[in-house]
Amino acid sequence: TSHVSVLGEDGSAVAATSTINTPFGAMVYSPRTGILLNNELLDLCWRHKPGSTVTPPPVPGEQPPSSMVPSILINEVQGSKLVIGGAGGELIISAVTQAIVNKLWLGFSLTDAIAAPILHVNSKGHVEYEPKFNQEVRKGLQDRGQSQSQSQRPVFLNSVQAVFQEGPCVYAASDLRKAGKASGY
Amino acid sequence: MAWGHRTTVCLVLLGVSLGLAIIVLAVVLPHHQASCRPDAFTRAAVAADSKICSDIGRVILQQQGSPVDAAIAALICTGVVNPQSMGLGGGVVFTIYNASTGKVEVINARETVPASHDQRLLDQCTNALPLCTGAQWIGVPGELRGYAEAHRRYGRLPWAQLFQPTIALLREGFRVPPILSQFLNTSFLQPCLNSSTLRQLFFNGTETLRSQDPLPWPALANTLETVAKEGAEVLYTGKLGQTLVEDIAWQGSQLTVQDLAAFRPKVVEPLEMALGNYTLYSPPPPAGGAILSFILNVLKGFNFSAETVAGPEGKVNMYHHLVEALKFAVGQRWRLWDPYSHPGIQNISQDLLRETLAQHIRQQIDGRGDHQLSHYNLSGVRGNSMG
């Protein structure tokens, strides 16, 4: 998955997230068109109601559920705007949430808000910590009974891109986890 | 004499006014600029996940392109620079704010289930993990029709111009970017890549390509040129689509030209939720905006700030509340079913945005992190690795 955030000179904005799902999608390549194909139907696997073990069959034309959250936050009064979204499968919502909290509530710079190591809660209710996550906080959470995942996630593929407009100033940040770099003028 | 006096008074007043104006500008302007940090831009910006694609988007803006033009150009580029992540064979969701109307719109071009698909597909879920490779998992790609719809509604530059920078990138000796190289050389991906048709693109003999190795990709360059010239329709109702379907059919795909022709992006209203002084606009199901809104709605009631997290205990407290909110959110993810295909759950996601629900959840969050899974409606949740 990949996300791009754009802010134009007139204040118009676009958050766009695009994906072929897991790395290299279905690993099916069309040699004559040069196109790699997605494996998005995999996302139908997690589609069941609480307490039910039945996964309903796919419906032609159905779009599988997604974690993608290309979002725009607007503060009309202060003339500020945050254009944000991310990549990383099920980590997307955790990563984007923490970037928004860091930026809008905790006063981080946009770059630091995105760079801060994240935590994630998996479907078993266990907490997974990105390497370099604050050890003191991790210990504090364990003391409160938060159970951490036994099997450590091999890689954290979360990557957040955002643009923040604050009056006349425009800040843009791409995630260094994916060696990204924003551009502007 | 009276005329001379009046002139003198006028000149003095003019001089004083000019002086005042200069003083005001001298005081206000530096303050105005000083309020931006040194890393700020003053007009516009693009944040893609690579420098080269951010630059391509920025140039499009400087050529008087709209933000949608810039986003499309940056995404076309990303399909080349980070092909492990996205490309024309995938799907896209746009959230677009139009400053002149104040309206926000979502264009949803996520892939769809083809008309003909393996009836026992979902029986293969467990065995197919973690990578789920294979043609049976391919959804109808929506990417290009998503671009075309966004461009039709908000584009300013000619369609073809958005493709030119990436075509040039491919034609001028494109090399393997470092991040792509990392993926190509990841041990758990390599066996799958080696046994797939991607081998012909990303391998040199028996070895995967390394960072900065030449990556000739003339087929994609030709495709981009064709789409630039003939429009997105060439993939959905034209020769390019026919070629794509034929190419992947021998790899087991049941995708048809009719599936491609039938794909339509959806233009929908965003979810809208007040978040302090901000309004959050995010995409409705099947995208994840309702879950993001739910988490932030719960958390905003705890009033976290730089002051409240200044000490170690404050930090632990905030992350504890975050973890609890995320647990409740995992228990709500089932609500992201496609509302068009499952009309029974049409408005269920709206419930997630209600303040009464946020309040109810906040009341269930205490100092403990060891509640049973049922406390969070997490019992029976089997996995959620949707992308």
Interface residues (C-beta under 8 A of the other chain):
Chain A: T1 S2 H3 V4 S5 V6 L7 G8 E9 D10 G11 S12 A13 V14 A15 A16 T17 S18 T19 I20 N21 T22 P23 F24 G25 A26 M27 V28 Y29 S30 P31 R32 T33 G34 I35 L36 L37 N38 N39 E40 L41 L42 D43 L44 C45 W46 R47 H48 K49 P50 G51 S52 T53 T55 P56 P57 P58 V59 P60 G61 E62 Q63 P64 P65 S66 S67 M68 V69 P70 S71 I72 L73 I74 N75 E76 V77 Q78 S80 K81 L82 V83 G85 A87 G89 E90 I92 I93 S94 V96 T97 Q98 I100 V101 L104 W105 L106 G107 S109 T111 L119 H120 V121 N122 S123 K124 G125 V127 N134 E136 V137 G140 L141 D143 R144 G145 Q146 S147 P154 S159 Q161 A162 V163 E166 G167 P168 C169 V170 Y171 A172 A173 S174 D175 K178 A179 G180 K181 A182 S183 G184 Y185
Chain B: H32 S35 C36 R37 D39 A40 F41 T42 R43 A44 A45 V46 A47 A48 D49 S50 K51 C53 S54 D55 G57 R58 L61 Q62 S66 P67 V68 A70 A71 A74 L75 T78 G79 N82 P83 Q84 S85 M86 G87 L88 G89 G90 G91 V92 V93 F94 T95 I96 Y97 N98 A99 S100 V104 N108 R110 E111 T112 V113 P114 A115 S116 H117 Q119 L121 L122 C125 A128 P130 L131 C132 T133 G134 A135 Q136 W137 I138 G139 P141 E143 A150 Y154 P178 I179 F183 T186 F188 L189 C192 L193 S196 T197 L198 Q200 L201 W217 P218 A219 L220 A221 N222 T223 L240 T243 L244 E246 D247 I248 Q251 S253 A262 L275 G276 N277 Y278 T279 L280 Y281 S282 P283 P285 P286 A287 G288 G289 I291 L292 I295 L296 L299 F304 S305 A306 V309 P312 E313 K315 V316 Y319 H320 L322 V323 L326 K327 A329 V330 G331 R333 W334 L336 W337 D338 Y340 S341 H342 G367 R368 G369 D370 L373 Y376 N377 L378 S379 G380 V381 R382 G383 N384 S385 M386 G387
